[in-house]
Amino acid sequence: PAASQNNEQGSTLRDLLTTTAGKLRLGSTDAGIAFAPVYSTGTASGKSGRTMPNILDDIIASVVENKIPPNRAPKINVKSEIKDEPKDDRKCIQDDCSKLYSDIQYSWICDKHVLWLRDHKNNNNWKLFKECWKQGRPVLVSGMHKKMNFSLWKAESISLDFGNQQADILNCKDSIISNTNVKEFWDGFEDVSKRQKIKNGETALLKLKDWPSGEDFKAMMPARYEDLLKSLPLPEYCSPEGKLNLASHLPGFFVRPDLGPRLCSAYGVAATKDHDIGTTNLHIEVSDVVNILVYVGIAKGNGVLSKSGVLKKFEEEDLDDLLRKRLKDSSELPGALWHIYAGKDADKIREFLQKIAKEQGLEVLPEHDPIRDQSWYVNKKLRQRLLEEYGVKTCTVIQFLGDAIILPAGALHQV
């Protein structure tokens, strides 16, 4: 039976999917996953309807058809809702939305490519975020650490509680992964003398690879899990149960995506000789991601740059004026350098990296994708060439302690 002839009305998307799942003939998508498509009751111009409709469009259409009986007027005042919405998203971004969102503290950085929400406590932040998110732009929210129990996230605290655990540790210099006791990693987090040395005596740049993650994180670190969840920015979107987080509305017969969280920890490059390497190589995000910098360690020991030396390294980057101003603020603690690219530039970047690989005499196999393989950290010289030869501009963002960086699916980044 067609959905519009069904007497059981779905009051929500979840109800609609659930009530129709067992009654409609299962179709399969290109991905081979079984869905319950909603079939149309009529045809246009006498032609037969589609056998495999656009599932989401038809579900929405069915909800619209079924939700309001013909003898009952809709309760929603459509005009009043539309009146409050910006008429043109692009114009809103260009004009800074200053009149529409005068109650929100925000700025634009990276040539208005990234929205910076400066007051994490403002309950209206999500309204401006929504307009930015429609256009697939990254968002920065500062001050999240003020909501967290800072003592839980100190390196020494994590080492004390979980030092006997085993985990994969990546040497970022040569991409060698070893399974070892995590206490070794944490002992060297702020004490360079306790860090591993590589063959030439140079200090290793190590990364604790996604440890722990997902259900392991919740089971192993319940107090930290709860502290993180209550401190998420824009909870309407970022909370696992957020009202605007689609994953929270998926019915039981869908496989829910892995919502994390995962702990990503790495040494900084300040104690290494080669500052042209990163702890996260260039890659593409397949889902929306929020990354919160919960702790910044201050490394001590021979060969480590002083605080002024670290700041000088940051200042050598192509930075927005607002970021340079934050660097001079003694209350701010910079911890990570991000280079972000829009998803639309992925093909150009891929072509550029394959070109560089050939120049360097590396074998370029057709089945190898430099972005998917995460085999490149694009240094300053290459970023300049990328701009000159392909017109792709790098969006450079400094992540300070407590900053949450929210990236849309399809965005590329390196850290």
N, C-alpha and C positions, 0 to 999 in steps of 0.2 A: 504493500500500500504506500502511496505517496505521503510525504510528511504532512502536507497541508490537509489531508483527509483524516489524519490521525487524531483521535479524540483526546489523547494524552498530550497536553500542551507542556512543552519544556519551558520552565520559567527562567532558566539560565542556560548558558552555552553548555555547561557541564550536564544539566538535565537533558537538554536536547540530544547531545551526543549519546548519553547513556540510554535514553528511552528508544532511540532509533537504531542503536547498534545491533540489537538482536533481530530487528524486524525488516531491515533493509538488506538487500542483496549486497554482499561484500564485494567491493572493487579493489583493485590493487594499483598503487602508485608506481611511478618509475623506480622508486627505491625498493619496490617489492613488499611494502608494508600494507597490511590489510586495514582499510578504513571503511566507514559506513557512509557512502555518498548519499546526499539528499537529492532525489530526482524531482524534476519539475513536473507539474500536473498538466501543463498545456504546451502547445507548440506554436511557433510563429509562421504565418504564411503557408500553413499546411505541411511544412517540412518536419521531419522527425527530429526529436530533441537529441541532445548529446548523450552518448552512452557512458561517457566518463566525464562528469561535470567538474568544474573547478570547485573542489570540496569546500573550501572556506567561503567562497562567494555564495554558494548555494545554501550553506548552513546559515549564513547571515540573512540571506533572502528569506529562508524559512522562518527564522526567528521574527523577522519583520512581519511576515504574513500571519504567523500564528499568535504573536504576542498580544495584539489588540483586536478583540472581537469587533465585528462591524457595528454592533449596537452600542459600543462603549467608546466614548471620546478619549483620546490619549491624555494622560495626566501631565505629560511633559510639555512645557511651553518652549517650543523649538526656537522661536524668535529670540527669547530672552537668553537662551544658552548660546546661540550663534553670535549675538551682539557682543558678548564678553570675549569672544575668540578673536585673535588677530586675523585680519583678512588676508594678509600675504606674509607667509613665513619668512621668505627671503628679505622682504622689506623690513620685517621686524628685526631680523638679525642686523641688517645694515644700519638701522636707526637706533640700535641699542635698546629697543623696547622700553626706553626710559619712562614713557608715560604709562604704559601698561603695567610695568613691574617696578614702580617707584619704591615699593616696600621691601625689595630684595636687594641685598648687598652683593653686587657682582661686577665683574670686569670681563673684557675680552682679551685674550693673549694669542700670540702667533698669527698676527694679521686677521684677527677675528675668526680664527679657525677653532679655537678652544674656548669654551665657556668656563670662567672661574667663579664659583660660588664661594664667597668669602665668609659667610656666616652659616656654619653647619646646623645651627639651632633653628633657623627660620623654617617654619612649617609650610611656607608657600614656595619654597625652592623648587618643588616638583613641577609647578606650573610653567616656570621659565625653562626648566630642564626638558620638559615635554616638547617645547617648540624647537629647541636645539637638537634633541634626539631624533625628531622627524627628518632632519637633514643629515643624519649619520655623523654628527660631529662629536669629538671627545669632550669630556667634561671633567673639570678638576674641582674637588670640594676640599677645603682646608679646615684644620682644627679637629679632626676626628679623634685624635689621641686624648683630647680633653674629656671625652666621654668614657675613656677606657681605664681599666686598672693597670697603670703603667708597670707596676712591679711584676705582673705576670709575664710580660714580654721581654724582660731583660735577658741578655744572652746567658748570664750566670744562672738565672732562675730556670731557664729551659734546660741547660746543661745539668743542673743539680737534679731536676725531676726526671729527665729522660736520657741521661748520658749513657746508660747501658744499652740503649736501643741500637740496632743495626740499620744502616740506610745506604743508599747509593750516593756517592760523592763524585761530582764531576770536576775534573781539572779543565778550566775554561781555556787554558793556553793550547793544550793538545787534544782536547775532547776525549780524554781517557776517563772511563768511569770505573770506580772501585767500590766494593761493598765493605764498609768498615764501621767501627764503633763511632757514634755521633759525638761522643765526648771529645775526641781528637779534633773534630771540626770546631766545636764551641770553645775549646781551650785556646785555640789560635784566633778566635774571632776578633779580639781586641789586643792580644799579645802576639806581635809578629814573631817573636823569638820561638814561639811554640808551633809555628806553622810548618807544614811540610816544605821540603826543598826539592827542586827538580834537578836534573843532571848537572847543569852548569852552576849550581849553588843558588840559583834565583828562587825567590819565594813563590810558592804555588798560589795561583788564584783559584780558590775552591768554591764550589756551589753545592749546597745540600739540595738535592733535586726533589722538589715536590714532596717533602716529608714533614708531617704526615698529610694525607689528603682524604677528602670525602668522608666516608663513614669511619675510617681509621682516625681521622682528626677528632671527630665527635666522641668516639669511644676512648681514645687515649688522653685527650685534653678537654674534658667536659667543662671545666671552669673557664678555660680560654675560649672554647667554642661559644659559650653563653655570653662572655664578655664581648666577643667579636660581633655576634648577631645583634645584640642590643645597641651596638655602636655603628651599625651600617649606615652609610649616607643614603638619603632619599629612600627611606624604607618602603614607600609606596611601590618603587620599582625594584630595589635591591634585596629586600627581605624575601626569604623563600616563600613566605605567605603574603607577600605584598599584593594589594588589590590590583595593581597594574603590572604585576609580574605574571606573564602568561603561564609560566610553569606551575604556578599555584592553582590554576584553574583546570589543569588537565585531569580528565577522569581516570579512574583506576585502571582501565584497560590500555592506557597509553604507557609507554616506557618513559618515565621521567628522566630528563637530562641530569647529568652529574653537576650538581650545583656547588660542589666543593664543601667547605673551603679547603685550601691547601696552603701550607707554609713554604714560602720561597725565601731562602736565606743564602747570602753570598758575601765573600770578602770583597772589599772595594779594590779598585785598581791603584789606589794611592801608594801602596807598598810594592808595586811591581815596576819594572823598568819599562815595560811596553804598555803605553797608555792607549794603544790602538786596538785593544781587545775589549770585549764586553762580557758580562755575566749571563746575558740573554741575547743570543744572536737574532738577526732579523727573521721574523716569522709572521704568519697571518693568524688572526683569531677567528675560530669557527663559530663562536658564540659570544654574546655580550659578556664583558668581564669587568669586575671592579677590583682594583689592587690598592690596598691600604698599607702605607709605610708605618708599621707599628713600633719600630725601634731602629735607631741609628747608632752604631758603635763607633767609638773614637779609637782608632788603632794607635798603638804605641810601640816604639822599637826602632832599631836601625833601619835607615832607608825610607822611612815613612815621611811623606810630605807634612809640613806643619799646617795648621789651620789656614794660615794666609796662603800657603802654597796650593792647598785644595781649592780655596776660593778663586785663586788666580786661574786654575785649570778650568773651573766653571765659566769664568768671565771670558775665556778665549773662545767660547762657543758663540754661535749666532743667536743671541738671546733677545727676547722681548724686553723693552724698558722696564715693565712691571716686575719681571723676574730678576733683573739686575738690582732693582730697588729692594726686593725681598732678600737678596744675597747680603746686602749691607745692613739688614736688620739683625741685631745681635740676639733677638729672641727667637729667631728662626734657625733651624738646623737642617741644612741640605744633606740629602743622603743618596739620591739616585738621579742619573741623567738619562732621559728618555728621548728617543728620536721616533716620531710617529708619522705615518704616511696614510693617505686615504686609500681605500680599497680600489678606487678607480685607477690608481696608478700602478697596480700590481703587475700588469703585463709589461709596462715600460721598465719597471725595476727588474723584473725577471730577465728581460732582454739585455739590460745593462750589465747585470751580474754575469750572464753567460758570455758577454763580450769581454769583460774584465778577465774572466777565467781563461779564455782563449789567449788573451794578451800575456797572461802569466804562464802560459804553456801547460795549463791543466786540461785534462781530458774532459770534454763536455759530452756526456752521453744523453741521447734523446729522452730516456726515461727518468733522468735526474732533474729535479726542480730545485733550484737554489733557495727558494723561499720555503717550500715544504720540507726540504732537508735541513733547514736551519743551519746552513754551513757558512754563513757570512755575517760578519760584523762590519758594517759600512763605515769606514773611518772618515775623518774630516776631509781628506783629499778626495776620496771617492764621492762623498756627499756633494762637494763642489762640482765635480765632473757630471754627476747625475743632474744637477741643476742646469749646467751649461749645455750639455749634449741632449738631454731629454726633457728639459723644462720642468722637472719634478723638484719641488721645494720641500725641504725637510722641516717638519714642525718640531722644534726643540723645546722640551719641558723639563724643568728641574722639579723633582719630587722632594718636598721637605717633610720632616717628621710630622705625621698626622694627616698628610695629604692622601686623598682617595682619588685615583685616576680611573675614570670609567670609559671603557673603550667599546665601540659598537662592533658587532660581528663584521668581519671583512677587513677591519683595520690592520695595518702592518705596524710592528714596532720592534725596537731593540733597546736594551738597557745596559 
